[in-house]
Amino acid sequence: MAPGDLTSIDQVVHQITTANSISALNLTLRNGLPKETRDHILASALPGGQDPLSVLDVKANTLGVLYILTARMTLQGAPQPPWPVIVDFCRNFSPEQARVAPDRVTILAKGIKLIASQSNSLKLAIQPLYNLVSRYPPDPSFLTTIHPIFLTTCVTTRQFVEALVVLENPIFNVDINISDLHYNDNLTYHYTGGIALAALKRWPEAEEYFEICVTSPGTYPSALQMEALKKLKLVQLISMGKTSPLPKYTHPLLIRLFKSTPYHAFISAYPQSTELLHEIYDKERQTFSAEKNLGLISQAVARAPRWVLKKLTATYVTLHLADIGKAIKIGSEDEVRELLLSMIESNDISAQISANGTVTFSDPPPQFTKEQVDEALLDVQQQTALLGYLEQETGRSKEFLSKAVKLRDDSPWAPTADEEMFVSMSGSQAMWEETAFS
């Protein structure tokens, strides 16, 4: 259809309800309306004042409804689509139709977040965005433009648990034909994902998400990657007491720039130099707070004595509470005892505290969860079944049987025909004798 062939909303609705091809309908809605007035026409009411959204079926007419919804969301002065209509669309739309217009899906996701924000209730956007992000991709392994919008909404509203249902699905597929992705979409998704996981104290997963953001290839490192690197290092200090080397493919400029930040000095002093850590904390508190890292810094400082104490277990077998307190810069033996009990309870160390305050360290006993035991048993069962299957297949193999017979015939140790006869006779004789004297 040539541009300008559609000039009214009732013509548009007719095209939507009578189209036999979704691809052809997409071309019509994209190119068949005058470019200057396209969104005005799509956002208008029917001649009788009826809302076109009320006469279209969300599932059957997904593409048409998508165009009308997004036109109303972007056109200044246009009536906003009713919130129940938006929620219903996200719950019931046809993913196959929506994938024909990925740019409109992005506009829809951004519009949902904006409308909820303007109503001072951003949390309202979480459920429709979740329905959108969970139903739109071919499977959960695909990254889309909806992912960073959904996660940003969860993090902004501090609904971190709501983000888990998406974060628990690893991303390893990207298709720009179904989502108009850009470089920053990947960075934003993994950065905000790391924030949500860190807030839930799921440190290994947070570390993984931040590292993906930090190491994503690009001509120049972005500001978001620098922020992810700061949080990555702090998460490692909290969870392991030390930082890990970055992969070799990390942009070298990012590493050089990081060394000029107060975070690098903080890491260099961690965990032994308690006084220096507090000095850096007090001096750079405003910077840490402005960069939204004060919480992670505080947790790292609070956990520093734990890591110093854990290092002592590698050197000493026994120590008194007072000696441990001197090493970790804690003057109260009661506080040292409380810290020890906390570390024993969380399986950070294995130790016993005697009545006179002597602490005896030992290697932690191996521990296995029920899931690990079940997994090991299942693996044994699978391997046993596989060996049994291979044994049966080998026994049926003509090549194996022919080789086995040949080897038997050629072997110098194989019994002769006479020997086989005497063996069978001696077996029979033994049976008769046993019968006779029993």
Buried (B, 14 or more C-beta within 10 A) or exposed (E): BEEEEBEEBBBBBEBBEEBEEBEEBBEBBBBBBEEEEBBBBBBBBBEEEEBBBEEBEBEEBBBBBBBBBBBBBBBEEBEBBEBEBBBBBBEBBBBEBBBBBBEBBBBBBBBBBBBBBEEEEBBBBBBBBBBBBBBBBEEBEBBBBBBBBBBBBBBBBEBBEBBBEBBEBEBEEBBEEBBBBEEBBBBBBBBBBBBBBBBBEBBEBBBBBBBBBBBBEEEEBBEBBBBBBBBBBBBBBBBEBEBEEBEEEBBEEBBEBBEEBBBBBBBEBBBBBBEBBBEBBEEBEEBBEEBEBBEBBEBBBEBBBBBBBBBBBEEBEEBBBEBBBEBBBBEEBEBBBEBBEEBBEEEBBBBEBEEEBEBEBEEEEEEEEEEEEEEEEEEEEEEEEEEEEEEEEEEEEEEEEEEEEEEEEEEEEEEEEEEEEEEEEEEEEEEEEEEEEE
